């Protein structure tokens, strides 16, 4: 069953060995040369599956990958039956919001410390389940240790918070728990610089 359609992929609800699962299929792009499109889709499928697995190693929750079919450009993974942070963050108590945001900041800090860039750090891609925050959709992710790329990752997250959670104090809590993982504060500084560039562009 089609669950969600994005720019790069379709998300289907399915089953894998009797368990509810998600199938992420990278759809062909007819505007691209077929051979190039095939190479890109296969490469991005492998890259995303690898990142999802690597993130677990640095202590951040992601769905369990059940199967990767590179030829079909498909990843089958655990269905996280929780609540999207986007849907709940504005409605919880201040203490609960602070707790959730601290977990987000710590998780992103751990990823960045291991040179893992998510690429789309919006609260739509964070799911709360059993007091854990699961990060999903690493389709735009990459391994990169550059401060600029980490700053962009943070800036995307900041803009997401400002757009979806502007009515509450939230992003400051995220940064509070991120900063211990940010060597010399370089990534946060770059995030602010990127904001200024956009303001004066």
N, C-alpha and C positions, 0 to 999 in steps of 0.2 A: 504494500500500500504506500502510495506517495505521501510522504510526511512534510517535505519542504523542498522547494526548488530554488537553487541559488544561481549565481552567474556562472560558476564553474562546474557545479555538481547537483545531482538529485539525491535527496535523502529518502530512503524507503524504510518503513517498518517491516520487519520480517522475523523469522525464527531461525535459530541455529542450534541444532541438537536439542530441540525442545525448549530453548530459552529465547525470550524476547530479545531481538537484536535490531541494530541499525545497519543498513547497507548504504554506503556512500559510493555513488557511481559518477565518475567524471565523464560528462557527456561529450560526444564529438562536436567540434566546432567547424561548421561547414565553410566559414570564411577563411579558414587556414588550409594550407596545403595538407593533403591527407596524411602524407608520410611524416611531415613535421608535427602535425597535430597528434599523431599516434605516439611519437617519441616523447612529446611534452606531457601528454596525459599519463603515460606509463611512468615517466620520471617523477612527476609530481605525486603520483599514487605511492610509489616506493618511498619518496622523501617524507610524505606525511605520516605513513605508517611507522617509519623509523623514528621520527620526532616524538610521536605519541608514546612509543616505548621508552625512548631516552628520558622523557620528562619524568616518568615514574622513578627512574634511578636517582633523580635529585630530590625525591620526597614530595612530589606534587601529584595529586590524583588526576588520572585520565581514564577514559574507558579502556577496558580490556579488549585487545584485538583478538578476534576469533580466527579470522582468515584474511589473507590478502591474495587477490587474483590480479596479478599485474597485467596479464593479457586482456582481461575485461575491464581494467582500470577501476577495480572495485575493492573497497575495504569493508569487511563485516566486523562489527564491534558491538560491545556491550551497550544495551539501552540503559541509560541512567534515568531512572524513574524518580526524579527529584523536582525541585522548583528552580526555575531560572532566577538568578539574582536580579535581573531586570524587573521581574514581576513582584518581587517582595521587598526590595531594599528600602523603598520609600514608606513602607507601611509597618515596619517592625519598630520596636522600641529603640531609643538612642543607644542603650548598652548593647543590644543585639546587633545593631547596625555597625557599631564600633568593632565588635568582635568579628563580624563578617568581613569588614574592610581590612582589618589587620591580617586576616587569613589570606585575603587576596594579595595584599602587598607583600607578605612573606613568600607566597607562592611565586609571584612574578620575580621577586628578588632571587629566589633559588634558581629559577629558569635562566635569568640573565647572568647569574654568577657562573652558570654552566654553559654560557654562550648560546642559549636557546632563545630565539625570538619567536613569539607567537604570531605576530602579524595582524591580528584582528582582536585586540583585547577589549571587547565590549562586554557588558554584563549579560548580553544575550548568549555569550559563549562560556558562561560560568553557571554551573548547576549545583545547588545545595542539596546534599543527601546524607543523612546520618551524621550531621555535624562536620561533613567534609565538603570542600568545594572542588568539583570536578571541572577541568578545563577541556573544552571541546573545540573542534574545527581548527586544525593546524594547517589548513590548505594554503595559507599565505606565509607559513612559518619557514624558518631556516636556521642553520647553525651560523652564528656570526658574533664575533667578540667586539666589534667596533662600537665605540661610544655613540656615534651618530645614529646607528640603527637601533640601539637600545633607547635612545632619546625619542626616536620616532615612535617606537612601540609604546612608550609611556605617554607620548603626546596623543596618540590615537585613543588610549584609555582615558586620559583626562578629558578629551572632547566628548567621549561617550558618556562619562559621568556628568559633564556639564549639560549635555542634551537630555539625558534620561532621568537624572537625579539632582537637578539644580535646586529643588525645593528643600533639600536636606544637606546637612554637613556630612560629607562622605569621603571625598577624594583625599582630603588632608589625612584621614586615618590610614588610607592606603599607603600614602607616602611615608608616614611614620614608621610603618613596619618594613617598608621597602629599603629605606635608607641604610640600615646596617649591612645590607648586601651590596651597596653601591660604593665602590672604591673612590674615596676622595670626593664623593658626591657628584661625580662627573656626568652620570646619565641624567640625574634630576636637573642639573645645571643646563645640559643640552636640551632637555625637554622645554625648559623655560625660554631658551634661545630660539627654539623652533617656533614657539608661540609668538615671540616678538617678530620673527621673520614674517609670519602670516599676517600679523597685525599691520605691518608697514609695507607689505608687498603691494 
